[in-house]
Amino acid sequence: MILSLLMHTVAKKYNVLTCRNTDNYDPIISWVHYVEDANTIDFIRGKELIITTGMGIKETKDLIRMIQSLIKSNASALIINIGKYIKKVPDEVITLCEENRFPLFTMPWEVHLVDIMQECCNLILKERQEQENISNILYECILSKKNPDSEILDHNGYQPDASSTVVQIEMKSSSQDYESNITNLSNYEWIRLIGYEWGGRERSVSVIKQEKTLYVIYQASSQEDAYEYAQLLYKKVCDLGYRNCIVGVSASNSLTTGFQSLLEQAAEAAQLAKVQGKSLVYYEEMGIYKVLFQVRDRNVLVDLIKEQLERILDYDQQHGTDYVTTLETYLKCDRSIQSVSEKSYTHRNTVNYRIKKIKEIMDYDFSDAEKNFLLLLSLYSRAIVIEKV
């Protein structure tokens, strides 16, 4: 759960005041933990909201040492129960929290710790259950090839009409033992690993795991926002050990009307990334490939390739040449010898020789615009059906 969302619910009720909360920083709260001295901080797993009365604090330096240990242990925030043991938060402590972007709060002694801890834990558990529910709902939609119901999404805390993006991640790890351990994680554990906030912005995130493929579905305010998070997802998955992963990013749409389309877009982007030797491809930047992927009968594209490129493909196969690549560059450069030379780092005379040879092989001088278009279309098609040609 995002810290600001948790505080929005409990701050007024329990008179929790902001002592130091860094602007534009809104960490995840995974649980609530009660700590009274630095010696028990080893039990923290990270991302907890810590509550203390200061019972074990004798001097300011003890409180500073405890907060330093909390920061080192990746705790998310601290609430100090002001009153009996700590009368006022020292300025040195506030400065320490400011320098380390560590959110600090106070609450009065009259608040019963068990009450606020129980309510915070219940809120975290409720959100966790909603996340699991959403993941299960979307998983069923993947199997049934249907879009999710608006009311069910709304009931589980996911804005049904908000613009969402799907990221498909095909995971490959160099370590089989590591891969075996991490692919057994639950959907919620994947959410915790990947994270669902950046730049202080809250978002709804669901993770669906199918064997070695992850589907991450999240809401973003704009396409640029969606792309930024996709980049962070890719980096995070690489940091987890999957440096050879393939990532496809869909456009954005409402899940209730476009979930199946978003899944197809992410899959097509991932497939294109694979055949082009890339790690990440955005559907919105696929250009002509968006049209070609809509040709469901791949044999149509295979026939087009054979019709347009059979001569040069056969020649390359028989003579160990690669004139088809020169042809593709030539057409993409609008038949400019100079542009082909610069793009391929090849001397102009060599390019001229290759183009002359291609014209002989194909018995065609590239003067017909429609014929050139069909040639270029068939060259693009090879990226989709390369295994069949």
N, C-alpha and C positions, 0 to 999 in steps of 0.2 A: 504494500500500500504506500502511496505517496505521502510524505510527511505533511504537506499542506492540507491534504484531504482528511487525514487523521486529526490534525489540530482544528480544522473547521468544525469537526463534530464534538471534540472534547474540551477545547480551550475555554469557551464561555461557561460551560457547565461546571468545570473544576477550577475556574479562575487561573488558568495557565497563561502566564505572560511571557512575551518574547523578550529575552535578555540580550540575545545575539542570534540573529538568523540571517545568514548571508544572502544578499539579493541574488535572484536568478539561480539559486541552488536549492533543489527540492529532492532530497534523497529518498530512496526506498526504505520503508520500515518493514522488516521481515518478522519481527517479534518484539516483545517488551521484556527487559531483563532488569532485575533489581541488584544493584551493586553498592557496597559500602566501603570498599577499599581496593587498592590496586592489585592486591594479592589474589582476588577472585576473578580478575578480568580474563584469565586464560580460558575460561569456560565460554567466552563469547565467540560466536561463529562469524560475525560480521553482519552489518545492516540492521542491528537492533537499536531500538529506542531504550536508553538507559535511564532509570530513575534511582535517585539516591537521597537519603536524608542527611548524609554527612556524618553519620554516627562514628565512623572510624577516622574522621578527619580531625587532626589536632591543630594543624597550622595551614596557612595558605599554600605553602610548598607541597603539602600532602595532597591538597585538592588539585594543584597543577600537575603533580606527578600522576594522579589518577586519570585526569583528562588526557594527558599525553599518551598514557597507555591505552585509553579508549580510542583515540585517533589512530594509533598504531595498529589496533585490532580491528579497524574499519567499522567501528560503531557509527550509527547514522546521526544520533542527536542525544542530548542529555537534558533531563528535567531535574532541577535541584529543589528539594522540599525545604523551603526556607522557614526558619523558626527556631527550633530547639537547639540544633547543632551548628547550623550556618545561618547567621543573622542577616548577612548581606553578601552578595557576590562580589568578591574583590575585583578591582580594576585590572589587576594583572591577569586574572582568569578571563575576563572579557576580551582583553587584548589577545591572549593566546587563541581563543576561539575565533576571533576575527582573522587572525593571520593564517589559520588552518581551515577556514570556511567550515567551521563546526557549529551547527545550530545549538543554541543554548536557551533554555527556558527555566522559569521558576514557577512554583505554585505554593500556596499558603500551607502552613502546618496543619490546619484544620481538615484538609482533604485526607480521606482515608486511602492509603496507597492501594489497598486491595480493590477498591471500587474503580479507580481510574485504570489500573492494570487489567482488571477483568473486562472493562468496556473496550479498551484498546485491543486486547487479544481477540475479543468477539468480533470486532470490526475487521481485523486482519483475517480471521478465519472465514468470515462471511465473504470477503472479497476473493479469498483463495478458492472457496467453493464455487463462486460465480465464474471464476476463470476456468476451473475444471469443467463446469457445466457448459460454458461457451465452447471450449475445445471439443467436448464430446458431441455437442450439437453440430458443430462444423464438420467434425469427422464423419458423422452420420450423413451429412449433406454431400460429402465427397463420395461416399459409397453409393448413395441413392441418386447422385447427379441432380440434386434439387437445390434451390436457393433456400436459406433459412427463413423461418417465420418471424415477422416483425415483432409480434407480441412476446414471443419466447426470448428473443434477444434483449428486448427492453426489460423484461422481468429479471434478467440476469445481469443487468447493469451495463449492457453494451448498446450504445446509441444506434438504433437500426438504420437510420437514414443518413448517418454520417459517412463521409467519404473514406473508404478503406482501401488498403493496398495489400496484395499477397506477394510474399517472397518465397520462392522455392529454392531450397538449399540441398544439393546433393553432396553428402559428406564423405570424404575419403581421408583416412589418417594413415601415417606411416607406421604407427604402432598398433598392432593387432590387439594387444592386451588393453591399451588405453581405449581403443575404439569399442571393444567389447564392454568395458565398464561404463563408458559415457553414453552409449546408445541405449542402455537399459534405464536411463533416467526417465522419470515421469514428465508429463507435459508441464506441470507446475514447476518442477525442478529446472526444466529448460528455461522457463520464464525467468526464474531467479538468476540462472547463469547468464542469459542474454541481456537481461535488464529491460525495463520498459519506460525509461525516461532519459531525456538529455536536455541540456540547457534549461533545466527547471520546468520543462513542459510536461504536463501529465498526458498520458495516452492509454487507450485500451489496447491490450495486446493478448493474442491467443497463439498458442503453439500447438501444432499437431505433428506427431512423429509417426512415420510409416517406415519401418525398417531403417534404412540409412538416408532417408529423405525427411527434411524438416519443412513444414509449411508455417510461416510466421505471418499472421494477419494482424494488421494494426491500423489505427486511424491517424490521419495526418491532415493538417490544415491546408496544405497545398502540395502540388507535385514536387516542388523543390524540397519541401519538408520531408516528403516521403522518400525522395532520393537520398537525402542526408542520412536518414535513419537506416536505409538499405546499406549505405556505405559503412556505417557503424556496425551493423549486423555482420557484414562480411568480415570486417576487421576482428570482431569479437569471436566469431567462429574460427577464424585463422589462429587467434591467440589460444583457443581451446585445443589446438592441435590438428585442425583440419585445414592445412595450408593448400591442399589440392582441391578444395571444394568448388563446385559450380553453382553460381547464383543467377536466378532469373527473377526479374522484378516486373510486376504487372503495372498497368495504369491504375487509376483510382476510380472507385464506383461504390454505390451502396451495395451492401451484402445481400439485402433482401431482393434486389432486382438484378444484380450482376455478379454474384459469387462464382457461379460456374464459369462465366466469361473470364473473370480475374484469374481463376485457376488455370484455364487454358493459356492465357497470356503469359503467366509466369512460367509454365511448362515450355512454351514455345521459345521464350527468351533464354531459358536454361539450355534447351536443345541447340539453339543457335550459338550460344557461348561455347558449348562443347565442340561443335564442328569447326568453329573459328579459332579454337585454341585460346579462348578468353576465360577469365574467371567470373566476370559479372557482365550481364547485358540487361538493359532496360527495354521493356517492350515498346515504349513510346519513341525510342530511338532506332527501331528496327527497319524503318523505311519500307522499301519494297517487299521485304521479308514478311511484313504483316499481311500483305495480300497473298503471297505465295503459300503461307501456312494455312490459308483458308481453303486451299485446294485439297480436299479430304482424300480424293483418290490420287495417291502419289504416282500411279502409273501414267497419269496425264502428263506430269512433269518429266517422268522418265522418257516418255515418247517424244516430248519436245526436245529434250537434250540430245537424244539419238538423231532426231531429224535435223537439228541445227549443227551439232558438234561431232557427229560420228567420224567424219574424215580426219579431223585434227586429233581427236582422242585416240583413234587407231594408230595414227602416225607416231604420236608420242609414245604409245605403248610398244610399238615395234622398234623404234629407234632410240629409246631412252632419253627423249627430249622433253621439254616442258613448254612447248609453244602455246598451249592453252592459257597459261598464266600471262604470257606476253599479250595474247589476244585480249584477255580480260582487262588488263591495264590499258591497252590501246583504246578500247571502246570506252572505258570509264574516263579516260583523259580526252574524250571527244576527238580521237584520232590525231592528237598532237604528238609528233615524234619527240619534240623537245621536252614535253611534260613527262612522257614515258621514260625518257633518258634520265631526267632528274628524279623521278619517283623510284625507279629501279636501280639507280646508281650505276647505269650502264652507258657506255660511250654511244653517242648519237649514231655513228656508223654501224655499230653492232645492232642497234635497234632497227635501223633501216634494213639491214640484211634480214633480220628475223621477220619483219613485217612483209617483206618481199617474198620470203619463203612461205609464210602463212597464206598469202594470196595465191601462191602456186598450189599449195596443198588443198585449199578450199575452192579454188577456181572462182574466186570472187574478189572484187576490188573495193568493197565497202562504200559504194556510192549510193546505195539504196537505204534511206532512213528507216523504213519499216523493217527491212531485213536486219539492219543493225540492231534495232530494238529487240527483235526476236532472239538474236544471238546473245545480247546482253541479258535478256530474261532467262535464257537457258543456262547462262553462266551463273546467275544468281541462284537458279534452281538446284544446281549441283551441291550447294551447301546444305540443302535440305534432304536430298536423296542420294548423297555421294556414295553411300554403301551399295546402291543398286546400279551404279553406272561405272 
